Amino acid sequence: MEEWHGSIVMTSAISVIIPTYNRGEFLRRGINSALEVCAENDEIIVVDDGSTDQTRALVESVSDPRLIYVHQENSGVATARNHGMELASNDLIAFLDDDDEWHPAKLAVQLALLEKHPEAVASFTNFWITDQQGNRTNDYLLRWGQPLQDWNQMLGTTRTFRLDDTGEVFDYYFGGHYFNQMQDDYILPSTLIIDRSRFREPLRFLDGFKRNESWLFSSQVCRQGPVIYVDYDLACQHGDADNRLTAIPIVETVLSRLYVLENEFGKRTDFSEAQQRAFAQRLSKEVNVLFKSAMRSKTPNRRQIFQANKHHGGVIAFAAILPDPVLSLLSALVRILKGGWDK
């Protein structure tokens, strides 16, 4: 096992982007977390996506030259993050959701590793979560249920970084992560740091994409080169806020996953035969989820969805030729058997 050590000395300035929408009561927690972690030459850009609450007043009440507030018309989290990247003065960019927070050593550890591995284009980490009652669950990343669960197989040999200032030890991995991202999303935005100077092409979040916009973006990041994963809880995803920027119905969520798979990974010509088979299996699985979700939920445009996706064949293609009354009857039968509607 490779091991090395370092101190909390951040020599490169970083821009932190916090998108927010009507989350004033939680936003202060995220801002304070970033202020505690950032150095004097860093900047924290809060992009207000058309809030109608006290967000502006809250941000402007914080007297710190590192904090920048910008307001935009309500356009979604993808556009808010893009706006922040356009304003960012630095190539190093970290993302923080407005109600999340960071471990005090987060930036120091990730920036030290990015300096050690100049080939790496980004770094992400494990994280912990809290529920609405404040209960904490550690080591949460792989509890999302991703099919690949062994970091040694995914990213290679375990390496270790020791932080001299605190004595804390951080296991990390370095390698190509693009194919892993095809299997599922492993990167929580609040854990991600990118270095735009190392990209082969400029990247943006897909404007107007309401769900899985971060999966698409982080997959494109992984396409730029190897990444660093720190297997340590360096961020917290809080669950006490009801109004999440990405809260949308299940069918729309599945459709967004299909978009990512088809438009990002489906166009790859450099996949091996084994990777192409894995992609076909992953796509087929998502198509089946789409059919089940559309039949189990109150989906008014069910037939149009099936028709738009009939090129996948199978049960979706069959359902696409059925008239609406038949689909509604089948859906009602599914609801009776299942005992209710999916959301």
Helices and strands as residue ranges (DSSP letters): E 2-6, E 15-20, H 24-37, E 43-49, H 55-60, E 67-72, H 77-87, E 92-95, E 101-102, H 106-116, E 122-130, E 136-137, G 141-144, H 151-155, E 159-163, E 169-175, H 178-183, G 189-191, E 193-195, G 196-198, H 213-223, E 227-238, H 250-260, I 261-265, H 273-296, H 302-308, G 310-312, H 314-320, H 324-338
